Amino acid sequence: MEGGLWPIFVVAMNDVRGNAIARKLLAGAGVAHEFGESADDRWMLYYVTKEKLPDALFWLEDLSRFVAGELRPVHSIHQQLIDEVCESPAPHRAARRLAEAHERSEVSAGLISKPATVRTFLDRLHWAEPLYFSAFQMLLSHHLFDLLVLQRRLIAEDLALKNDILRDARSPDPFLQIRQDAAREIHGSLLRYEVIRSNVPWKNRELANPYANYMQLVVEGDSIVVSMEGLTTRLLRAEYLRAIRMTRRKLYAGEAFSSFSTQDDWITGEMAEPFHFLRQRIDSRSELSTMDSLYMLERAVEI
């Protein structure tokens, strides 16, 4: 469009329902926009200025993922906090705000998933700052690192760092004790989720999916091997993922997971068994939020 204007929706003038949907969606978007007829009177144009284009594109991507039940994009507010943890001289403050956002369910597991960003977080550990170690552990304990990405970005020097910090006796300096305690907790978390394995030399390590280990499933081609009620069962990967995304879409819409049943119309016959497994695993991981569990269950089948 001319004049630095960018179309968001283009709907035929005679499409009453389509125009009603476009206006309703944009009314709740929180993005300043305008609309008007095309020069040939055939189309209704819904558009934004160039300055508002980034907000509009974020909203469109978020809406698309909402409808599909996919993971939603990281909001700029939370991305700014992620950047602050990496760069700020007081990283624990931004980390605490992210942890609090997780506790309020504003963000969920795997928020920090870009490989380059995860590597930046690991690199800063080598500066040996006590408060940064504490910040890193805080994010790890809230499941905000994608563990699959973290595992793939780890290098031998990262693990050697823990040994260097814990080699000496406990420091009498309370400030240095923060680093020692956090290093020990970080190492314990990595072992607990099988991001790393004890007594396995780095050169001989196997990069097994930590989420698959934690959620107790095995991927074999297009099938997922799980245990339900003492029996080994194979689920189709496509139907398993469909069950996850349909469940997440319902949660996005504000419905309670406890209200879902295999008798619901949206759970098709093919989805019933995968959904039953999802419920079993989610119920067994009471320490996790439902959204966190769904994230881990989805990432568990990544190859």
DRENDO-94721 format. One record per residue (C-alpha): residue in one letter; x, y, z; residue number from 1. Coordinates in steps of 0.5 Angstrom, whole numbers, plus 500, padded with zeros to 3 digits. Layout:
N
@resn a xx X yy Y zz Z resi NUM
...
# end
This chain:
303
@resn m xx 500 yy 500 zz 500 resi 1
@resn e xx 502 yy 507 zz 499 resi 2
@resn g xx 504 yy 512 zz 504 resi 3
@resn g xx 508 yy 507 zz 509 resi 4
@resn l xx 501 yy 503 zz 510 resi 5
@resn w xx 501 yy 495 zz 511 resi 6
@resn p xx 495 yy 491 zz 510 resi 7
@resn i xx 494 yy 486 zz 516 resi 8
@resn f xx 487 yy 483 zz 513 resi 9
@resn v xx 484 yy 484 zz 506 resi 10
@resn v xx 477 yy 482 zz 506 resi 11
@resn a xx 472 yy 482 zz 500 resi 12
@resn m xx 467 yy 488 zz 501 resi 13
@resn n xx 461 yy 483 zz 500 resi 14
@resn d xx 464 yy 478 zz 505 resi 15
@resn v xx 460 yy 480 zz 511 resi 16
@resn r xx 462 yy 475 zz 516 resi 17
@resn g xx 469 yy 475 zz 514 resi 18
@resn n xx 469 yy 483 zz 515 resi 19
@resn a xx 466 yy 482 zz 522 resi 20
@resn i xx 471 yy 477 zz 524 resi 21
@resn a xx 477 yy 481 zz 522 resi 22
@resn r xx 474 yy 487 zz 526 resi 23
@resn k xx 473 yy 483 zz 532 resi 24
@resn l xx 480 yy 480 zz 532 resi 25
@resn l xx 483 yy 487 zz 531 resi 26
@resn a xx 478 yy 490 zz 536 resi 27
@resn g xx 482 yy 485 zz 541 resi 28
@resn a xx 489 yy 486 zz 538 resi 29
@resn g xx 491 yy 492 zz 542 resi 30
@resn v xx 494 yy 494 zz 536 resi 31
@resn a xx 493 yy 501 zz 533 resi 32
@resn h xx 490 yy 500 zz 526 resi 33
@resn e xx 485 yy 503 zz 521 resi 34
@resn f xx 481 yy 500 zz 515 resi 35
@resn g xx 478 yy 503 zz 509 resi 36
@resn e xx 476 yy 501 zz 502 resi 37
@resn s xx 480 yy 499 zz 496 resi 38
@resn a xx 481 yy 504 zz 490 resi 39
@resn d xx 476 yy 499 zz 486 resi 40
@resn d xx 471 yy 498 zz 492 resi 41
@resn r xx 472 yy 491 zz 491 resi 42
@resn w xx 476 yy 490 zz 498 resi 43
@resn m xx 476 yy 492 zz 505 resi 44
@resn l xx 483 yy 493 zz 507 resi 45
@resn y xx 485 yy 493 zz 515 resi 46
@resn y xx 492 yy 496 zz 516 resi 47
@resn v xx 497 yy 499 zz 520 resi 48
@resn t xx 503 yy 504 zz 520 resi 49
@resn k xx 510 yy 502 zz 519 resi 50
@resn e xx 511 yy 504 zz 526 resi 51
@resn k xx 506 yy 499 zz 528 resi 52
@resn l xx 508 yy 494 zz 524 resi 53
@resn p xx 512 yy 490 zz 529 resi 54
@resn d xx 507 yy 490 zz 534 resi 55
@resn a xx 502 yy 487 zz 528 resi 56
@resn l xx 506 yy 482 zz 526 resi 57
@resn f xx 507 yy 479 zz 533 resi 58
@resn w xx 500 yy 479 zz 534 resi 59
@resn l xx 499 yy 475 zz 528 resi 60
@resn e xx 504 yy 470 zz 530 resi 61
@resn d xx 501 yy 470 zz 537 resi 62
@resn l xx 494 yy 469 zz 534 resi 63
@resn s xx 496 yy 464 zz 529 resi 64
@resn r xx 500 yy 459 zz 534 resi 65
@resn f xx 494 yy 460 zz 539 resi 66
@resn v xx 489 yy 457 zz 534 resi 67
@resn a xx 494 yy 452 zz 532 resi 68
@resn g xx 495 yy 450 zz 540 resi 69
@resn e xx 503 yy 451 zz 538 resi 70
@resn l xx 508 yy 455 zz 543 resi 71
@resn r xx 507 yy 462 zz 543 resi 72
@resn p xx 512 yy 467 zz 541 resi 73
@resn v xx 516 yy 470 zz 547 resi 74
@resn h xx 514 yy 477 zz 548 resi 75
@resn s xx 518 yy 483 zz 548 resi 76
@resn i xx 518 yy 484 zz 555 resi 77
@resn h xx 520 yy 477 zz 557 resi 78
@resn q xx 525 yy 478 zz 551 resi 79
@resn q xx 528 yy 484 zz 555 resi 80
@resn l xx 529 yy 480 zz 561 resi 81
@resn i xx 532 yy 475 zz 558 resi 82
@resn d xx 537 yy 479 zz 555 resi 83
@resn e xx 538 yy 483 zz 562 resi 84
@resn v xx 540 yy 476 zz 565 resi 85
@resn c xx 545 yy 475 zz 560 resi 86
@resn e xx 548 yy 483 zz 560 resi 87
@resn s xx 546 yy 486 zz 566 resi 88
@resn p xx 551 yy 487 zz 572 resi 89
@resn a xx 545 yy 485 zz 577 resi 90
@resn p xx 543 yy 479 zz 573 resi 91
@resn h xx 539 yy 476 zz 579 resi 92
@resn r xx 534 yy 481 zz 579 resi 93
@resn a xx 532 yy 480 zz 572 resi 94
@resn a xx 532 yy 472 zz 573 resi 95
@resn r xx 527 yy 473 zz 579 resi 96
@resn r xx 522 yy 477 zz 575 resi 97
@resn l xx 522 yy 472 zz 570 resi 98
@resn a xx 521 yy 466 zz 575 resi 99
@resn e xx 516 yy 471 zz 578 resi 100
@resn a xx 513 yy 471 zz 571 resi 101
@resn h xx 513 yy 463 zz 571 resi 102
@resn e xx 510 yy 463 zz 578 resi 103
@resn r xx 504 yy 467 zz 575 resi 104
@resn s xx 504 yy 463 zz 569 resi 105
@resn e xx 505 yy 468 zz 564 resi 106
@resn v xx 511 yy 464 zz 561 resi 107
@resn s xx 512 yy 457 zz 561 resi 108
@resn a xx 518 yy 452 zz 560 resi 109
@resn g xx 523 yy 452 zz 555 resi 110
@resn l xx 522 yy 460 zz 554 resi 111
@resn i xx 530 yy 460 zz 553 resi 112
@resn s xx 530 yy 456 zz 547 resi 113
@resn k xx 535 yy 460 zz 542 resi 114
@resn p xx 541 yy 456 zz 541 resi 115
@resn a xx 545 yy 462 zz 541 resi 116
@resn t xx 542 yy 465 zz 547 resi 117
@resn v xx 543 yy 459 zz 551 resi 118
@resn r xx 550 yy 459 zz 549 resi 119
@resn t xx 551 yy 466 zz 551 resi 120
@resn f xx 548 yy 464 zz 558 resi 121
@resn l xx 553 yy 458 zz 559 resi 122
@resn d xx 559 yy 463 zz 557 resi 123
@resn r xx 557 yy 468 zz 562 resi 124
@resn l xx 558 yy 462 zz 567 resi 125
@resn h xx 565 yy 462 zz 566 resi 126
@resn w xx 566 yy 469 zz 569 resi 127
@resn a xx 565 yy 466 zz 575 resi 128
@resn e xx 560 yy 471 zz 578 resi 129
@resn p xx 556 yy 469 zz 584 resi 130
@resn l xx 550 yy 472 zz 583 resi 131
@resn y xx 550 yy 470 zz 576 resi 132
@resn f xx 551 yy 463 zz 578 resi 133
@resn s xx 545 yy 464 zz 583 resi 134
@resn a xx 541 yy 467 zz 577 resi 135
@resn f xx 542 yy 461 zz 572 resi 136
@resn q xx 540 yy 456 zz 577 resi 137
@resn m xx 534 yy 460 zz 579 resi 138
@resn l xx 532 yy 460 zz 571 resi 139
@resn l xx 534 yy 452 zz 571 resi 140
@resn s xx 529 yy 451 zz 577 resi 141
@resn h xx 523 yy 454 zz 574 resi 142
@resn h xx 525 yy 450 zz 567 resi 143
@resn l xx 526 yy 456 zz 563 resi 144
@resn f xx 532 yy 453 zz 559 resi 145
@resn d xx 530 yy 448 zz 554 resi 146
@resn l xx 534 yy 442 zz 556 resi 147
@resn l xx 535 yy 439 zz 549 resi 148
@resn v xx 538 yy 446 zz 547 resi 149
@resn l xx 542 yy 446 zz 553 resi 150
@resn q xx 544 yy 439 zz 553 resi 151
@resn r xx 547 yy 440 zz 545 resi 152
@resn r xx 550 yy 447 zz 547 resi 153
@resn l xx 554 yy 444 zz 553 resi 154
@resn i xx 562 yy 443 zz 552 resi 155
@resn a xx 567 yy 440 zz 556 resi 156
@resn e xx 569 yy 446 zz 559 resi 157
@resn d xx 562 yy 448 zz 562 resi 158
@resn l xx 562 yy 441 zz 566 resi 159
@resn a xx 570 yy 442 zz 568 resi 160
@resn l xx 568 yy 449 zz 571 resi 161
@resn k xx 563 yy 446 zz 576 resi 162
@resn n xx 569 yy 442 zz 578 resi 163
@resn d xx 574 yy 448 zz 579 resi 164
@resn i xx 569 yy 451 zz 583 resi 165
@resn l xx 567 yy 446 zz 588 resi 166
@resn r xx 575 yy 443 zz 588 resi 167
@resn d xx 576 yy 447 zz 594 resi 168
@resn a xx 573 yy 447 zz 601 resi 169
@resn r xx 567 yy 451 zz 603 resi 170
@resn s xx 569 yy 458 zz 602 resi 171
@resn p xx 568 yy 462 zz 609 resi 172
@resn d xx 566 yy 468 zz 605 resi 173
@resn p xx 558 yy 468 zz 604 resi 174
@resn f xx 558 yy 471 zz 597 resi 175
@resn l xx 563 yy 466 zz 595 resi 176
@resn q xx 558 yy 461 zz 598 resi 177
@resn i xx 553 yy 463 zz 594 resi 178
@resn r xx 557 yy 461 zz 587 resi 179
@resn q xx 559 yy 454 zz 590 resi 180
@resn d xx 552 yy 452 zz 593 resi 181
@resn a xx 549 yy 455 zz 586 resi 182
@resn a xx 554 yy 451 zz 582 resi 183
@resn r xx 552 yy 444 zz 586 resi 184
@resn e xx 545 yy 445 zz 585 resi 185
@resn i xx 546 yy 447 zz 577 resi 186
@resn h xx 550 yy 440 zz 577 resi 187
@resn g xx 545 yy 436 zz 581 resi 188
@resn s xx 539 yy 439 zz 576 resi 189
@resn l xx 543 yy 437 zz 570 resi 190
@resn l xx 544 yy 430 zz 573 resi 191
@resn r xx 536 yy 429 zz 575 resi 192
@resn y xx 534 yy 431 zz 568 resi 193
@resn e xx 539 yy 427 zz 565 resi 194
@resn v xx 542 yy 433 zz 561 resi 195
@resn i xx 548 yy 430 zz 563 resi 196
@resn r xx 550 yy 423 zz 566 resi 197
@resn s xx 555 yy 421 zz 572 resi 198
@resn n xx 561 yy 417 zz 571 resi 199
@resn v xx 560 yy 418 zz 563 resi 200
@resn p xx 566 yy 421 zz 560 resi 201
@resn w xx 565 yy 427 zz 556 resi 202
@resn k xx 567 yy 424 zz 550 resi 203
@resn n xx 563 yy 417 zz 551 resi 204
@resn r xx 557 yy 421 zz 552 resi 205
@resn e xx 550 yy 419 zz 549 resi 206
@resn l xx 545 yy 425 zz 547 resi 207
@resn a xx 539 yy 422 zz 549 resi 208
@resn n xx 533 yy 427 zz 550 resi 209
@resn p xx 533 yy 429 zz 557 resi 210
@resn y xx 525 yy 430 zz 556 resi 211
@resn a xx 524 yy 423 zz 554 resi 212
@resn n xx 528 yy 420 zz 560 resi 213
@resn y xx 524 yy 425 zz 564 resi 214
@resn m xx 517 yy 423 zz 561 resi 215
@resn q xx 519 yy 416 zz 560 resi 216
@resn l xx 517 yy 415 zz 553 resi 217
@resn v xx 521 yy 412 zz 547 resi 218
@resn v xx 521 yy 415 zz 540 resi 219
@resn e xx 521 yy 409 zz 535 resi 220
@resn g xx 520 yy 412 zz 528 resi 221
@resn d xx 513 yy 414 zz 527 resi 222
@resn s xx 511 yy 411 zz 534 resi 223
@resn i xx 512 yy 413 zz 541 resi 224
@resn v xx 513 yy 407 zz 546 resi 225
@resn v xx 510 yy 408 zz 553 resi 226
@resn s xx 507 yy 405 zz 559 resi 227
@resn m xx 500 yy 406 zz 561 resi 228
@resn e xx 497 yy 402 zz 567 resi 229
@resn g xx 503 yy 397 zz 567 resi 230
@resn l xx 502 yy 395 zz 559 resi 231
@resn t xx 507 yy 397 zz 554 resi 232
@resn t xx 503 yy 401 zz 548 resi 233
@resn r xx 505 yy 404 zz 542 resi 234
@resn l xx 502 yy 411 zz 540 resi 235
@resn l xx 502 yy 414 zz 533 resi 236
@resn r xx 507 yy 420 zz 533 resi 237
@resn a xx 502 yy 425 zz 529 resi 238
@resn e xx 496 yy 423 zz 533 resi 239
@resn y xx 500 yy 424 zz 540 resi 240
@resn l xx 502 yy 431 zz 537 resi 241
@resn r xx 495 yy 433 zz 535 resi 242
@resn a xx 493 yy 431 zz 542 resi 243
@resn i xx 498 yy 436 zz 545 resi 244
@resn r xx 496 yy 442 zz 541 resi 245
@resn m xx 489 yy 441 zz 542 resi 246
@resn t xx 490 yy 440 zz 549 resi 247
@resn r xx 494 yy 447 zz 549 resi 248
@resn r xx 489 yy 450 zz 545 resi 249
@resn k xx 484 yy 449 zz 550 resi 250
@resn l xx 488 yy 451 zz 555 resi 251
@resn y xx 490 yy 458 zz 552 resi 252
@resn a xx 482 yy 459 zz 551 resi 253
@resn g xx 482 yy 459 zz 559 resi 254
@resn e xx 479 yy 452 zz 560 resi 255
@resn a xx 481 yy 447 zz 566 resi 256
@resn f xx 485 yy 441 zz 564 resi 257
@resn s xx 481 yy 438 zz 570 resi 258
@resn s xx 475 yy 438 zz 566 resi 259
@resn f xx 477 yy 435 zz 560 resi 260
@resn s xx 475 yy 428 zz 558 resi 261
@resn t xx 476 yy 423 zz 553 resi 262
@resn q xx 468 yy 423 zz 552 resi 263
@resn d xx 469 yy 431 zz 549 resi 264
@resn d xx 467 yy 432 zz 542 resi 265
@resn w xx 474 yy 435 zz 540 resi 266
@resn i xx 478 yy 429 zz 543 resi 267
@resn t xx 477 yy 424 zz 536 resi 268
@resn g xx 478 yy 416 zz 537 resi 269
@resn e xx 485 yy 417 zz 534 resi 270
@resn m xx 486 yy 422 zz 540 resi 271
@resn a xx 483 yy 418 zz 546 resi 272
@resn e xx 489 yy 414 zz 547 resi 273
@resn p xx 494 yy 419 zz 546 resi 274
@resn f xx 490 yy 424 zz 551 resi 275
@resn h xx 490 yy 418 zz 556 resi 276
@resn f xx 497 yy 418 zz 556 resi 277
@resn l xx 498 yy 425 zz 557 resi 278
@resn r xx 493 yy 426 zz 563 resi 279
@resn q xx 497 yy 420 zz 566 resi 280
@resn r xx 504 yy 423 zz 565 resi 281
@resn i xx 501 yy 430 zz 567 resi 282
@resn d xx 498 yy 428 zz 573 resi 283
@resn s xx 504 yy 424 zz 575 resi 284
@resn r xx 508 yy 430 zz 575 resi 285
@resn s xx 504 yy 434 zz 580 resi 286
@resn e xx 511 yy 439 zz 581 resi 287
@resn l xx 510 yy 441 zz 574 resi 288
@resn s xx 504 yy 446 zz 571 resi 289
@resn t xx 500 yy 443 zz 566 resi 290
@resn m xx 503 yy 448 zz 561 resi 291
@resn d xx 510 yy 446 zz 563 resi 292
@resn s xx 508 yy 438 zz 562 resi 293
@resn l xx 505 yy 439 zz 555 resi 294
@resn y xx 512 yy 443 zz 553 resi 295
@resn m xx 516 yy 437 zz 556 resi 296
@resn l xx 512 yy 432 zz 553 resi 297
@resn e xx 512 yy 435 zz 546 resi 298
@resn r xx 520 yy 436 zz 546 resi 299
@resn a xx 520 yy 429 zz 548 resi 300
@resn v xx 519 yy 427 zz 541 resi 301
@resn e xx 524 yy 431 zz 538 resi 302
@resn i xx 529 yy 427 zz 534 resi 303
# end
